[in-house]
Amino acid sequence: MRRIHFALVAGVSCGLLLLAMSCGGGGSTSVTPTPPSSTPNTVAITVYGGPSTVVAELNGVYVSVEVCAPGTSTCVTVPDVLLDTGSTGLRLLSDQVSSLGLVNVTSGGLTLTNCVTYLDNSYNWGPVATADVKMAGEVASSVPIQIIAEADYPYAAAPASCGGTADNSVDTLLANGILGVSFAQQDCGSVCESNPDAGPYYACNSTSCSGATVSVGQQVQNPVGLFSTDSNGVVLTLPMVPAGGAVSASGTLTFGIGTQSDNGLGSAVVLTPDDNGFFSTMFNGTTTANAFIDSGSSLLYFLQPATSGLTECTGVNAGLYCSTESLTATNTGSNGQTSSVPFSVESADVLLSSNNDVFSDLAGTGDNAQLGPYFDWGMPFFFGRSVFVDIEGQSATGTATVGPFWAY
Amino acid sequence: MAVDMAVLGAVIVMLGLCGPAYAVLGGNAATVKADQAQMKASLKITSNGRFEVHELQAESGNVVREFVSPDGQVFGVAWTGHFMPQYSVMLGGYTDVITKAAQTRRNHRAPLAINEPGFVFSAFGHMKYYTGRAYIPSMVPAGVLAEEIK
């Protein structure tokens, strides 16, 4: 049985926290080019059905992450961590890091605990602990991460306010963890410094929990923003996947934007989001202001048949498109930059009857009773290009635009 | 599967009889106060003669609108904000219906829509933006359209 991930919406939001620029060099008035970092800054990523032997993920994009007890060489490498540009922070199943003896973050003598609730009321629940995070040559020290409490993990049960069903095993998470590298540096932001009831943070003893305030520095973080070099964002690069799909695809996650010879923006178009994280997309004469790019979304989700002009599948694939067509949409950022995006859609009935799990042209409808039509540029968008995600408040050589932004 | 549906029906009937724990969908208007306390929210009440809208604005910026019929029952809820709302606060025991529906579908973590005779629900969300609505069809006052619950 396949399941389709939508946005891996870590229960998150971030106020506009402006971080000090931490990417290397570049004096404010100097014309001297930023000295390139020479730190190894690339790791492999793989798109495939994922680590669950029970449920195959569609378009799951995975990376390995090395985590260490802070300041020590006691480390483990966790494979098959889902790489999500739509959420923030590293979240790992407890068994993956049980050998490290990580120390939990405390709040008033109690254990600071993080809750991420998904739209279907499933959730990730568990304590915040600090760990060193190492990828390629990059190191982020003492990063607050979430330990997802598995069923055998001795820990306070999630309160009803966190959600209904725990995604706390490889067969429910469809990964050993999630690495959220969105343009938000924290999973909550300044709101959680003053408001104990925003939702993401609790203070727990062994049996009970209550809402807690937490400083931004102790919130679950995008590790990339804490790297000592190449810390202003990431670049995902994947090859095109042919019509009909593939069993797997291999690509590269590159750290930093415009910090080395391998991560320059070049001629990429830069799109900034509005306050709600959206840009606009015009397709088939319909413009929606609710568009976004998200590697945690398995498919493209956009409009409905009446406005897209495409045919919706019936039966088991209802909600997906069954047309096969070559199409073009136009994206416009809040900064007014525009780009034309050619893409393809192939019948879900055909694609999902194959043995493939990786598709560049699998799409579904995107329309909500409350929001209206939207355009979710999920994983299919990432094939055949490089996609840059620049962290809020961080600048990048090659553009005057300060993050948050996407570029491609 | 028939058994599952029967159980689901029983759950809904029980909710109708007992009322949810703290509020609010399907409860009386007084339960809005419980939500207000839970959310530490400001409350603004408006009326159009056909129903009242009790709008709760939390310090986090989340807005929850609870729709109250002339006989004082909360027949619908709609929400928008930068944070995922706590379903259990807004929807009380109906949260269990969402959980059960989620367990039987293919699209995990997709925007969830439920269209049961006793409960209609849809939700969308991505980082920095969550929105959705829920209502109980049998409790919607005559002449009020579902589209007005927003």
Contacts between the chains, C-beta under 8 A, distances in Angstrom:
chain1	res1	chain2	res2	distance
A	1	B	106	7.0
A	2	B	106	6.7
A	3	B	106	5.8
A	3	B	107	6.8
A	3	B	108	4.2
A	4	B	106	6.6
A	4	B	107	4.6
A	4	B	108	6.8
A	4	B	109	8.0
A	4	B	110	5.9
A	5	B	108	6.3
A	5	B	109	5.0
A	5	B	110	7.7
A	6	B	107	6.9
A	6	B	109	4.8
A	6	B	110	4.0
A	6	B	111	6.3
A	7	B	109	7.2
A	7	B	125	6.9
A	7	B	126	4.4
A	7	B	127	7.5
A	8	B	109	6.7
A	9	B	84	7.1
A	9	B	109	7.7
A	9	B	125	4.8
A	9	B	126	5.2
A	9	B	127	5.9
A	9	B	130	7.6
A	10	B	127	6.8
A	11	B	83	6.8
A	11	B	84	4.4
A	12	B	83	8.0
A	12	B	127	5.2
A	12	B	128	7.4
A	13	B	82	3.7
A	13	B	83	5.6
A	13	B	127	6.7
A	13	B	128	4.7
A	14	B	127	8.0
A	14	B	128	7.1
A	86	B	126	6.0
A	86	B	127	5.7
A	87	B	127	6.1
A	88	B	127	7.3
A	117	B	84	4.7
A	117	B	86	7.6
A	117	B	87	8.0
A	118	B	84	7.9
A	118	B	109	4.9
A	119	B	84	7.8
A	119	B	109	6.5
A	119	B	110	7.4
A	119	B	111	5.9
A	119	B	112	5.4
A	119	B	123	4.8
A	119	B	124	7.2
A	119	B	125	5.1
A	119	B	130	7.9
A	119	B	132	7.9
A	120	B	98	6.8
A	120	B	99	7.8
A	120	B	101	7.7
A	120	B	102	3.6
A	120	B	105	7.8
A	120	B	108	6.8
A	120	B	109	6.2
A	120	B	110	7.6
A	120	B	112	4.6
A	121	B	87	5.6
A	121	B	95	6.2
A	121	B	98	4.8
A	121	B	99	5.2
A	121	B	102	6.2
A	122	B	99	7.9
A	122	B	102	6.2
A	122	B	108	7.4
A	122	B	109	7.1
A	160	B	88	4.7
A	160	B	95	7.6
A	161	B	86	4.5
A	161	B	88	5.6
A	161	B	89	6.7
A	163	B	87	7.6
A	164	B	87	7.8
A	164	B	95	6.1
A	164	B	96	7.0
A	164	B	98	6.7
A	164	B	99	3.3
A	164	B	102	7.3
A	165	B	99	5.5
A	165	B	102	6.6
A	165	B	103	6.6
A	174	B	108	7.9
A	182	B	127	5.8
A	184	B	127	6.4
A	184	B	128	7.5
A	191	B	59	7.9
A	191	B	60	5.3
A	191	B	61	7.4
A	191	B	82	7.7
A	191	B	83	7.7
A	194	B	59	7.6
A	195	B	40	7.9
A	195	B	58	8.0
A	195	B	59	5.0
A	195	B	60	5.3
A	197	B	38	7.7
A	197	B	39	6.8
A	197	B	40	5.8
A	197	B	58	7.3
A	197	B	59	7.6
A	197	B	60	7.3
A	198	B	60	4.4
A	198	B	83	5.6
A	199	B	60	7.6
A	199	B	83	5.2
A	199	B	84	6.1
A	199	B	85	7.8
A	199	B	86	6.3
A	200	B	83	7.8
A	275	B	128	7.4
A	276	B	82	7.7
A	276	B	128	5.6
A	276	B	129	4.1
A	277	B	126	6.1
A	277	B	127	5.5
A	277	B	128	4.0
A	277	B	129	5.6
A	278	B	129	7.2
A	292	B	126	5.9
A	294	B	126	6.6
A	301	B	110	8.0
A	316	B	106	7.6
A	319	B	107	6.9
A	319	B	110	7.9
A	368	B	111	5.9
A	368	B	122	5.9
A	368	B	123	7.6
A	368	B	124	3.9
A	368	B	131	7.0
A	368	B	132	7.3
A	369	B	113	7.8
A	369	B	122	4.5
A	369	B	132	7.7
A	369	B	133	5.9
A	369	B	150	7.9
A	370	B	78	6.1
A	370	B	80	7.1
A	370	B	122	6.8
A	370	B	123	8.0
A	370	B	124	6.8
A	370	B	131	4.5
A	370	B	132	5.4
A	370	B	133	5.0
A	370	B	150	5.9
A	371	B	124	4.8
A	371	B	131	5.1
A	374	B	124	7.0
A	376	B	126	7.5
